[in-house]
Amino acid sequence: DKARAAEVAKLIDGFSGDDKARAAEVAKLIDGFKKEREETAAAWEDLLATMASAKGERPSPAAKVVEEVEVEEEAEIEEVSLEDKVLEFINRNPEGVRVGDMEGPLGVTRMRLGQVTKKLLNEGKVRREEGIYFPL
């Protein structure tokens, strides 16, 4: 029975090692998918902007990128909160935007953006109609 118990313990240890290796591999895959997703979103935004420009149209909200504010080298760069970035994005799009329209340009997951937009809505900073957020 001691030999059998040792064998079972050895098998359990083997499974634990497999789980760690599997978890590491999954983490590596997720990082790769995240990078691919970001690159694809950027390429898609460029494509939409190019197509809109060729048609003489304004780019759709999904193709807009929040402008970077240029500051003097000596000035300290103030970090803008995600809430402020989302509010600014919505304010720049008076025709309204969906959460998904902000995902690529802001580089933030849809789930996180949903939390922020809900907070802005509850604070009375934006309004929502049929899943589209509008500035107030």
Disulfide bonds with the S-S distance in Angstrom:
none
